[in-house]
Amino acid sequence: MMVLPKVYVALDCQTQEEADNLVSKLPAGKVGLKVGKELFTAIGPDWVKKQVAQGFSVFLDLKFHDIPNTVAKAVTSAAKMGVDIVNVHASGGTEMMSAAKDALKPFEKPPLLIAVTVLTSMSDADLAEVGIQLTAEQQVLKLAKLAHQSGLDGVVCSAQEAKMLKSSIGTSFKLVTPGIRPANSAAGDQKRVMTPAEAIEAGVDYMVIGRPITQAGDPTAAITEILSSIGE
């Protein structure tokens, strides 16, 4: 199994200049890059390939959710870019997730394929609004089990659900968590948050951290402090 960095920095940028400036302050090998819809839509796959070539592990966070054939082709394209983690929405169902997993079988070193369960910005009330009568925690567990049945490597979840998922599904099932905030930083728009040390203790495998690093006066120092807090 490939060894990936514990921390992925969320590159919430809209221009290549902004992204390049931020990446220049980050240590390749020690942290990975999380490229989401905002940045990918702005500057595309060539920029991602360049970061991979420069030694960065990339989590391509595009949350594919479509008919099975389309999602299978999308994750194939992601794998060809050389990214290490790619994700789909678990709410797309087992047929879609299984098709995505099967599409990665021809690759010698396929990326981790993980599923998004419930967005960390969503509360129980938000779920009820769209017709889901389960609590956020119950829905996370239901979708995580579907992802596991479909052969996926893990899920994106809140760190607060990590212990439940590890005990219910097993320790080899990877957990990737946004909403991680060092003790001295603001929660922002995340509703279910945890510190890096708490997250690792709860069983989180990889954490996505944005503003506490990207908006720090010294991003490198912020990373060093976070890595030391989790014994890296």
MOCORHU-V394945 format. One record per backbone hydrogen bond with DSSP energy under -0.5 kcal/mol. NH is the residue of the N-H (numbers start at 1). CO is the residue of the C=O. E is the energy in kcal/mol with one decimal. If there is no record, write none. Layout:
nh=NH co=CO e=E
nh=NH co=CO e=E
This chain:
nh=4 co=2 e=-0.7
nh=8 co=207 e=-3.0
nh=9 co=32 e=-2.9
nh=10 co=8 e=-0.5
nh=10 co=209 e=-2.0
nh=11 co=9 e=-0.7
nh=11 co=34 e=-2.4
nh=12 co=10 e=-1.6
nh=13 co=11 e=-2.0
nh=19 co=15 e=-2.1
nh=20 co=16 e=-3.3
nh=21 co=17 e=-2.2
nh=22 co=18 e=-1.9
nh=23 co=19 e=-2.9
nh=24 co=20 e=-2.0
nh=25 co=22 e=-1.6
nh=26 co=23 e=-1.8
nh=28 co=26 e=-0.8
nh=29 co=31 e=-0.7
nh=30 co=27 e=-1.1
nh=31 co=27 e=-1.7
nh=32 co=7 e=-2.9
nh=33 co=57 e=-2.8
nh=34 co=9 e=-3.0
nh=35 co=33 e=-0.7
nh=35 co=59 e=-2.2
nh=36 co=34 e=-0.6
nh=37 co=61 e=-0.6
nh=40 co=36 e=-2.6
nh=41 co=37 e=-2.4
nh=42 co=38 e=-0.9
nh=43 co=39 e=-2.6
nh=44 co=39 e=-0.5
nh=44 co=40 e=-2.0
nh=47 co=43 e=-0.5
nh=47 co=44 e=-0.5
nh=48 co=44 e=-1.0
nh=49 co=45 e=-2.6
nh=50 co=46 e=-1.9
nh=51 co=47 e=-1.7
nh=52 co=48 e=-2.1
nh=53 co=49 e=-2.4
nh=54 co=50 e=-1.4
nh=55 co=52 e=-1.6
nh=56 co=51 e=-2.3
nh=59 co=33 e=-3.0
nh=60 co=58 e=-0.7
nh=60 co=85 e=-2.9
nh=61 co=35 e=-2.4
nh=61 co=59 e=-1.0
nh=62 co=60 e=-1.3
nh=64 co=87 e=-1.9
nh=70 co=67 e=-0.5
nh=71 co=67 e=-2.2
nh=72 co=68 e=-2.5
nh=73 co=69 e=-1.9
nh=74 co=70 e=-2.0
nh=75 co=71 e=-2.5
nh=76 co=72 e=-1.5
nh=77 co=73 e=-2.1
nh=78 co=74 e=-1.9
nh=79 co=75 e=-2.4
nh=80 co=76 e=-2.0
nh=81 co=77 e=-0.8
nh=81 co=78 e=-0.8
nh=82 co=78 e=-0.5
nh=82 co=79 e=-1.2
nh=83 co=78 e=-1.2
nh=84 co=58 e=-2.1
nh=85 co=58 e=-1.7
nh=86 co=112 e=-2.5
nh=87 co=60 e=-1.0
nh=88 co=114 e=-1.9
nh=89 co=64 e=-2.6
nh=90 co=88 e=-0.6
nh=90 co=116 e=-2.3
nh=92 co=89 e=-2.1
nh=93 co=90 e=-2.2
nh=97 co=93 e=-2.2
nh=98 co=94 e=-2.9
nh=99 co=95 e=-1.9
nh=100 co=96 e=-1.9
nh=101 co=97 e=-2.3
nh=102 co=98 e=-2.6
nh=103 co=99 e=-1.7
nh=104 co=100 e=-0.6
nh=104 co=101 e=-1.1
nh=105 co=102 e=-1.3
nh=107 co=104 e=-1.5
nh=110 co=107 e=-0.7
nh=112 co=84 e=-3.2
nh=114 co=86 e=-2.4
nh=114 co=112 e=-0.6
nh=115 co=154 e=-1.9
nh=116 co=88 e=-3.0
nh=117 co=156 e=-1.4
nh=122 co=119 e=-2.2
nh=127 co=123 e=-1.9
nh=128 co=124 e=-2.3
nh=129 co=125 e=-1.7
nh=130 co=126 e=-0.8
nh=130 co=127 e=-0.8
nh=131 co=128 e=-1.8
nh=132 co=127 e=-2.5
nh=133 co=131 e=-0.7
nh=139 co=135 e=-2.5
nh=140 co=136 e=-2.4
nh=141 co=137 e=-2.1
nh=142 co=138 e=-2.2
nh=143 co=139 e=-2.6
nh=144 co=140 e=-2.6
nh=145 co=141 e=-2.2
nh=146 co=142 e=-1.6
nh=147 co=143 e=-2.3
nh=148 co=144 e=-2.3
nh=149 co=145 e=-2.5
nh=150 co=146 e=-1.5
nh=151 co=148 e=-1.5
nh=152 co=147 e=-2.3
nh=153 co=113 e=-2.3
nh=154 co=113 e=-0.9
nh=155 co=174 e=-2.2
nh=156 co=115 e=-3.2
nh=157 co=155 e=-0.5
nh=157 co=176 e=-2.2
nh=161 co=158 e=-2.0
nh=162 co=159 e=-1.3
nh=165 co=161 e=-2.3
nh=166 co=162 e=-2.8
nh=167 co=163 e=-2.2
nh=168 co=164 e=-1.9
nh=169 co=165 e=-2.9
nh=170 co=165 e=-0.7
nh=170 co=166 e=-1.2
nh=173 co=170 e=-1.0
nh=174 co=153 e=-2.8
nh=174 co=172 e=-0.6
nh=176 co=155 e=-2.7
nh=177 co=206 e=-2.5
nh=180 co=208 e=-0.9
nh=181 co=179 e=-0.5
nh=181 co=194 e=-2.3
nh=185 co=182 e=-2.3
nh=190 co=187 e=-1.5
nh=191 co=120 e=-1.3
nh=192 co=120 e=-0.7
nh=193 co=191 e=-0.5
nh=194 co=179 e=-1.3
nh=199 co=195 e=-2.4
nh=200 co=196 e=-2.3
nh=201 co=197 e=-2.0
nh=202 co=198 e=-1.8
nh=203 co=199 e=-0.7
nh=203 co=200 e=-1.1
nh=204 co=199 e=-2.4
nh=205 co=175 e=-1.8
nh=206 co=175 e=-2.2
nh=207 co=6 e=-3.3
nh=208 co=177 e=-2.9
nh=209 co=8 e=-2.5
nh=209 co=207 e=-0.6
nh=213 co=210 e=-2.2
nh=214 co=210 e=-2.8
nh=215 co=211 e=-2.3
nh=216 co=213 e=-1.2
nh=222 co=218 e=-2.1
nh=223 co=219 e=-2.4
nh=224 co=220 e=-2.4
nh=225 co=221 e=-2.3
nh=226 co=222 e=-2.1
nh=227 co=223 e=-3.2
nh=228 co=224 e=-2.3
nh=229 co=225 e=-1.5
nh=230 co=226 e=-0.8
nh=230 co=227 e=-0.7
nh=231 co=228 e=-1.1
nh=232 co=227 e=-3.2
